[in-house]
Amino acid sequence: MPTKIEKDLISGTDTTGHEWDGIKELNTPLPKWWVYTFYASIVFALVYVVLYPAIPGANSHTAGVLGWSKRAELDDQIAAARGRQADFIKRINAASFAVIRSDNDLLNFALTGGRAAFADNCAPCHAAAGAGRPGFPNLADDEWLWGGKIEQVYQTIQHGARNDDPDAHVSTMPNFGVDQVLKPAQINDVAEFVLSLSGRSTDAAAAKRGAPVFEEQCAACHGPAGKGNPELGAPNLTDSIWLYGGRKADIVAQINRPRLGVMPTWAGRLDPATIKMLAVYVHSLGGGQ
């Protein structure tokens, strides 16, 4: 039961009449500024609920008297941005790569647009700035499976490789081991020969035995000296750039049952101007020929 209301002897403040273990509760009202702020917040919340989308329902929400929508606002901003870009997009579509690269305004626009499109669509596989990952080519070096001229880069982005697009790059490396085209000893020898092309073989006799095997089975695609062939997507075997690893075990595995990467076609997924800007950006990363 509450005790009677009395005045606290120390503070001179009235008590509320409540007491716990000899401790009496003082009746200290909230500051007026706090009370007024609290009331103003309630009024603001009520007005907000009326004017803006606020109260959720089973499948939707109240629209608000003003009919405001963040999505509609974003759509307006995107439309305004596209309007400002329309002239550049039109010029990009009409211009050749030579014209784009000779016009500083167009080039800067293409590089900026290409960088943004790359981050959204290509970086998950090729990594930021085209640095590459195991199984996904580095786009910033000077080695290109399908050619590094800007027109070739554009073709690759448009149609990809080993997909359902009839214009996609297509090449197939045989399963030399799984299909028993070569015996395990021959695979070991040709792997040593491949290592010798970049000065890394540790078994000269095996590399010597592997040379004629390479000439018979591999030179048609990779070239007699192992320099590769962009028309066939056959990599250069004489450098230190390896898509699936350059250790002997990696090379043996690739000869035995090769991994064949697939790149999607971007024609139809991205508009023509974006694909063009991507080609300009990728070509600028440092490995364009």
C-alpha positions as a printed NumPy array, in Angstrom:
array([[  0.   ,   0.   ,   0.   ],
       [  1.336,   3.469,  -0.799],
       [  2.239,   5.582,   2.152],
       [  0.894,   9.078,   2.511],
       [  2.384,  11.819,   0.348],
       [  4.835,  13.928,   2.316],
       [  7.717,  16.289,   1.682],
       [ 11.257,  14.891,   1.564],
       [ 13.298,  16.444,   4.36 ],
       [ 16.553,  16.622,   2.342],
       [ 15.403,  17.826,  -1.119],
       [ 12.176,  19.481,  -0.105],
       [ 10.406,  17.62 ,  -2.966],
       [  7.054,  15.945,  -2.482],
       [  7.101,  12.16 ,  -2.493],
       [  4.776,   9.998,  -4.558],
       [  3.688,   8.008,  -1.567],
       [  5.629,   4.905,  -2.674],
       [  8.314,   3.435,  -0.462],
       [ 10.6  ,   0.386,  -0.871],
       [ 12.809,  -0.797,   1.951],
       [ 12.76 ,   2.644,   3.493],
       [ 13.555,   4.373,   0.197],
       [ 10.92 ,   6.91 ,  -0.766],
       [ 10.179,   7.826,  -4.394],
       [ 10.348,  11.54 ,  -5.128],
       [  7.713,  13.114,  -7.291],
       [ 10.122,  14.823,  -9.712],
       [  8.331,  15.844, -12.908],
       [ 10.058,  15.606, -16.306],
       [ 11.554,  18.844, -17.674],
       [  9.   ,  20.775, -19.688],
       [ 11.264,  20.898, -22.753],
       [ 11.399,  17.075, -22.73 ],
       [  7.625,  16.775, -22.363],
       [  6.993,  19.252, -25.192],
       [  9.513,  17.449, -27.404],
       [  7.773,  14.145, -26.688],
       [  4.379,  15.583, -27.604],
       [  5.83 ,  17.162, -30.768],
       [  7.282,  13.762, -31.744],
       [  3.857,  12.18 , -31.392],
       [  2.302,  14.887, -33.575],
       [  5.104,  14.508, -36.147],
       [  4.608,  10.733, -36.258],
       [  0.875,  11.086, -36.791],
       [  1.377,  13.619, -39.598],
       [  4.056,  11.388, -41.2  ],
       [  1.758,   8.357, -41.135],
       [ -0.907,  10.363, -42.924],
       [  1.388,  11.925, -45.549],
       [  3.842,   9.096, -46.356],
       [  3.798,   5.289, -46.82 ],
       [  3.96 ,   3.919, -43.297],
       [  1.537,   1.246, -42.101],
       [  2.227,  -2.261, -43.456],
       [ -0.564,  -4.562, -44.501],
       [ -0.773,  -8.209, -45.502],
       [  0.39 ,  -7.586, -49.083],
       [  1.093,  -3.87 , -49.249],
       [  1.117,  -0.705, -47.14 ],
       [ -0.624,   2.631, -46.858],
       [  0.345,   4.903, -49.742],
       [  0.139,   8.216, -47.906],
       [ -1.725,  11.355, -48.967],
       [  1.286,  12.695, -50.901],
       [  1.684,   9.454, -52.884],
       [  5.472,   9.648, -52.44 ],
       [  7.608,   6.599, -53.265],
       [ 11.353,   6.157, -52.894],
       [ 11.27 ,   3.735, -55.812],
       [  9.561,   6.341, -58.   ],
       [ 12.071,   8.942, -56.858],
       [ 14.935,   6.613, -57.787],
       [ 13.322,   5.904, -61.166],
       [ 13.151,   9.664, -61.786],
       [ 16.816,  10.069, -60.863],
       [ 17.83 ,   7.189, -63.142],
       [ 15.744,   8.623, -65.984],
       [ 17.38 ,  12.025, -65.492],
       [ 20.858,  10.44 , -65.498],
       [ 20.066,   8.496, -68.659],
       [ 18.829,  11.683, -70.255],
       [ 22.154,  13.36 , -69.52 ],
       [ 23.998,  10.339, -70.944],
       [ 21.808,   9.905, -74.018],
       [ 24.009,  11.94 , -76.335],
       [ 27.155,  10.035, -75.319],
       [ 25.406,   6.668, -75.658],
       [ 24.209,   7.62 , -79.124],
       [ 27.723,   8.629, -80.138],
       [ 29.236,   5.457, -78.65 ],
       [ 26.799,   3.312, -80.642],
       [ 27.617,   5.11 , -83.88 ],
       [ 31.391,   5.44 , -83.449],
       [ 34.098,   2.965, -84.339],
       [ 36.64 ,   1.988, -81.706],
       [ 39.22 ,   4.153, -83.45 ],
       [ 36.957,   7.19 , -83.171],
       [ 36.15 ,   6.473, -79.52 ],
       [ 39.814,   6.198, -78.62 ],
       [ 40.685,   9.419, -80.463],
       [ 37.941,  11.48 , -78.781],
       [ 38.875,  12.265, -75.16 ],
       [ 35.293,  12.929, -74.07 ],
       [ 34.003,   9.701, -75.604],
       [ 36.983,   7.73 , -74.32 ],
       [ 36.553,   8.968, -70.745],
       [ 32.839,   8.237, -70.875],
       [ 33.462,   4.747, -72.268],
       [ 36.128,   3.968, -69.657],
       [ 33.894,   5.135, -66.816],
       [ 30.87 ,   3.225, -68.087],
       [ 32.963,   0.155, -68.843],
       [ 34.509,   0.175, -65.366],
       [ 31.068,   0.268, -63.749],
       [ 29.723,  -2.499, -66.021],
       [ 32.826,  -4.609, -65.348],
       [ 32.376,  -4.307, -61.585],
       [ 28.731,  -5.377, -61.877],
       [ 29.081,  -8.208, -64.399],
       [ 32.677,  -9.369, -64.83 ],
       [ 34.552,  -8.872, -61.55 ],
       [ 32.91 , -11.88 , -59.81 ],
       [ 34.91 , -14.12 , -62.17 ],
       [ 37.818, -11.989, -63.392],
       [ 38.312, -10.134, -60.055],
       [ 38.629,  -6.39 , -59.533],
       [ 40.496,  -4.594, -62.321],
       [ 40.663,  -7.878, -64.259],
       [ 43.347,  -9.41 , -62.027],
       [ 41.95 , -12.898, -62.692],
       [ 41.445, -15.969, -60.519],
       [ 42.385, -19.645, -60.959],
       [ 40.397, -20.773, -63.982],
       [ 39.466, -17.209, -64.969],
       [ 41.957, -15.33 , -67.164],
       [ 43.904, -12.3  , -66.003],
       [ 42.813,  -9.44 , -68.267],
       [ 45.59 ,  -7.076, -67.218],
       [ 48.552,  -8.979, -68.651],
       [ 49.663,  -9.342, -72.257],
       [ 48.405, -12.877, -72.9  ],
       [ 45.019, -13.434, -74.565],
       [ 43.424, -16.778, -75.29 ],
       [ 41.258, -15.347, -78.079],
       [ 43.303, -12.298, -79.059],
       [ 43.829,  -8.937, -77.367],
       [ 42.975,  -6.479, -80.12 ],
       [ 40.03 ,  -4.346, -79.119],
       [ 37.834,  -5.846, -81.848],
       [ 38.706,  -9.338, -80.595],
       [ 37.937,  -8.357, -77.007],
       [ 34.596,  -6.957, -78.186],
       [ 33.813, -10.222, -80.011],
       [ 34.655, -12.268, -76.927],
       [ 32.472, -10.147, -74.647],
       [ 29.597, -10.238, -77.092],
       [ 29.532, -13.981, -77.692],
       [ 31.674, -15.592, -74.984],
       [ 33.193, -19.034, -75.232],
       [ 31.848, -22.576, -75.235],
       [ 28.204, -21.657, -74.717],
       [ 25.   , -21.931, -76.75 ],
       [ 25.689, -18.803, -78.81 ],
       [ 26.384, -19.932, -82.396],
       [ 29.059, -17.228, -82.677],
       [ 30.816, -18.131, -79.418],
       [ 34.473, -19.13 , -79.401],
       [ 34.768, -22.901, -79.509],
       [ 37.786, -25.085, -78.834],
       [ 38.133, -28.467, -77.207],
       [ 41.239, -30.064, -75.792],
       [ 41.099, -33.873, -75.954],
       [ 41.025, -36.029, -72.831],
       [ 44.408, -37.53 , -73.61 ],
       [ 44.493, -39.671, -70.483],
       [ 40.861, -40.487, -69.78 ],
       [ 40.278, -41.489, -73.405],
       [ 43.612, -43.371, -73.451],
       [ 44.999, -41.378, -76.344],
       [ 48.257, -41.243, -74.397],
       [ 49.656, -43.621, -71.81 ],
       [ 50.537, -42.324, -68.318],
       [ 54.252, -42.462, -69.137],
       [ 53.692, -40.392, -72.278],
       [ 51.646, -37.833, -70.312],
       [ 54.496, -37.554, -67.809],
       [ 57.012, -37.048, -70.613],
       [ 54.977, -34.448, -72.481],
       [ 54.388, -32.587, -69.192],
       [ 58.159, -32.437, -68.716],
       [ 58.506, -31.161, -72.273],
       [ 55.927, -28.455, -71.609],
       [ 57.853, -27.465, -68.482],
       [ 61.031, -27.306, -70.581],
       [ 59.408, -24.701, -72.829],
       [ 59.708, -22.22 , -69.96 ],
       [ 62.986, -23.64 , -68.644],
       [ 61.468, -25.506, -65.687],
       [ 61.906, -29.184, -66.558],
       [ 63.758, -31.273, -63.983],
       [ 64.011, -34.411, -66.113],
       [ 65.817, -33.752, -69.376],
       [ 65.456, -37.336, -70.597],
       [ 61.675, -37.282, -70.075],
       [ 61.417, -33.894, -71.78 ],
       [ 63.332, -35.273, -74.756],
       [ 60.959, -38.23 , -74.979],
       [ 57.987, -35.878, -74.691],
       [ 59.065, -33.655, -77.61 ],
       [ 57.829, -35.962, -80.408],
       [ 54.631, -36.67 , -78.464],
       [ 54.012, -32.925, -78.225],
       [ 54.732, -32.481, -81.927],
       [ 52.268, -35.218, -82.848],
       [ 49.448, -34.473, -80.392],
       [ 49.734, -30.853, -79.257],
       [ 51.576, -28.738, -81.841],
       [ 48.548, -28.499, -84.145],
       [ 46.864, -26.195, -81.616],
       [ 49.665, -24.835, -79.438],
       [ 52.149, -24.432, -82.279],
       [ 55.464, -26.249, -82.833],
       [ 57.192, -24.021, -80.281],
       [ 54.229, -23.979, -77.875],
       [ 53.524, -20.273, -78.462],
       [ 49.772, -20.816, -78.65 ],
       [ 47.137, -19.835, -81.205],
       [ 44.473, -17.178, -80.401],
       [ 42.312, -18.365, -83.294],
       [ 41.855, -21.682, -81.474],
       [ 41.98 , -20.354, -77.923],
       [ 45.142, -22.399, -77.365],
       [ 47.333, -20.785, -74.664],
       [ 50.997, -19.943, -74.906],
       [ 52.92 , -22.619, -73.001],
       [ 56.266, -20.821, -72.964],
       [ 55.468, -18.084, -70.457],
       [ 54.714, -18.185, -66.735],
       [ 50.972, -17.527, -67.1  ],
       [ 48.843, -20.573, -66.325],
       [ 45.073, -20.6  , -66.204],
       [ 44.781, -23.803, -64.164],
       [ 48.174, -23.836, -62.463],
       [ 51.713, -24.275, -63.749],
       [ 53.017, -27.047, -61.505],
       [ 53.791, -30.378, -63.11 ],
       [ 50.822, -31.983, -61.318],
       [ 48.54 , -29.27 , -62.736],
       [ 49.855, -29.806, -66.263],
       [ 49.484, -33.587, -65.986],
       [ 45.913, -33.149, -64.763],
       [ 45.097, -30.82 , -67.653],
       [ 46.511, -33.254, -70.192],
       [ 44.743, -36.188, -68.597],
       [ 41.291, -34.539, -68.379],
       [ 41.347, -30.871, -69.333],
       [ 39.138, -28.292, -67.723],
       [ 37.434, -26.174, -70.369],
       [ 36.128, -22.826, -69.155],
       [ 32.797, -21.383, -70.244],
       [ 32.166, -17.668, -70.677],
       [ 28.558, -16.503, -71.115],
       [ 27.412, -14.438, -74.05 ],
       [ 26.638, -10.853, -73.056],
       [ 24.848,  -9.862, -76.248],
       [ 21.207,  -9.535, -75.263],
       [ 22.061,  -9.265, -71.577],
       [ 23.822,  -5.933, -71.931],
       [ 22.955,  -3.219, -74.431],
       [ 25.327,  -2.661, -77.383],
       [ 26.779,   0.573, -75.971],
       [ 27.643,  -1.103, -72.658],
       [ 29.363,  -3.987, -74.44 ],
       [ 31.367,  -1.479, -76.466],
       [ 32.355,   0.411, -73.321],
       [ 33.34 ,  -2.86 , -71.656],
       [ 35.611,  -3.682, -74.591],
       [ 37.264,  -0.256, -74.326],
       [ 37.756,  -0.659, -70.575],
       [ 39.091,  -4.229, -70.709],
       [ 41.443,  -3.271, -73.524],
       [ 42.773,  -0.436, -71.362],
       [ 43.616,  -2.617, -68.368],
       [ 47.161,  -3.104, -69.557],
       [ 47.05 ,  -6.153, -71.751],
       [ 45.389,  -4.797, -74.889],
       [ 47.258,  -5.452, -78.106]])
